[in-house]
Amino acid sequence: MLLSRRIGRERAGGAVNMITLATIFPLAALGFIVLFQSKGNFSLLFVCFYLVLSLLKRDGGYD
């Protein structure tokens, strides 16, 4: 909300999407490392998968 006041709603939405993607990919890589080292702990990968799906499902709902 603060960002949209400063740079506009459309640009703020794009910035939030880029920040979210830039955060999800390193977390997913860490999730793979944890999965292989712990031989079955996939919780971090599940969270990343959920975040990606919620990002794709969102229809510009930045209210």
N, C-alpha and C positions, 0 to 999 in steps of 0.2 A: 504494500500500500504506500509506503514512504517512497519507494523507488518509482512507482508509477506517477506520483505527484511531481517528482523531479524530472524524469525523462519521458514521460508519456506512457500510456497504458500498453500500447503495442510493443514498444521497445523494451519496456520492463518485462513483459511476458517472454520475449525472446531471450533477454538476459537471464531470467530465472531458468528457462529451459537449458541454456548453455551451461550455467553453473551446476544445475542438477546432473546433466550428462557428464560434466567434468568430474563430478564427485562419485557418480555411480561406477564408472569404468575402473578406477583404482580400487574401489571396494570390491568389485567383482573379481579383479585379479587377486586381491588378497583372499577372497572367498575360495578361489581355486587352490591357492597355496594351503590354506587351512584345511580344505577338503582332502588334499593329497597327504598332508602331514598327519592328520588325525584319523585317516582311513574311515571316513563316513560322516563327519560333522559338516552338514551342508546348510546350516542355519544362515550364515552370512550370504551364501548364494541365493537362498530363498528370499531373503530380504531385498537383495538387489533385483531379483526377478520381479518381485512385487512392486518395487519402485519404478522399474521400467514400464510395467504394465499400467500402473496408475498414471504415469506421465503420458503414455500413448492414449489412454482413455479420456483424459481431461480435454474438455472442449473450450479452452480459453477461460476457464472459471477462475479468474484472479480477483474476485470481488472482495 
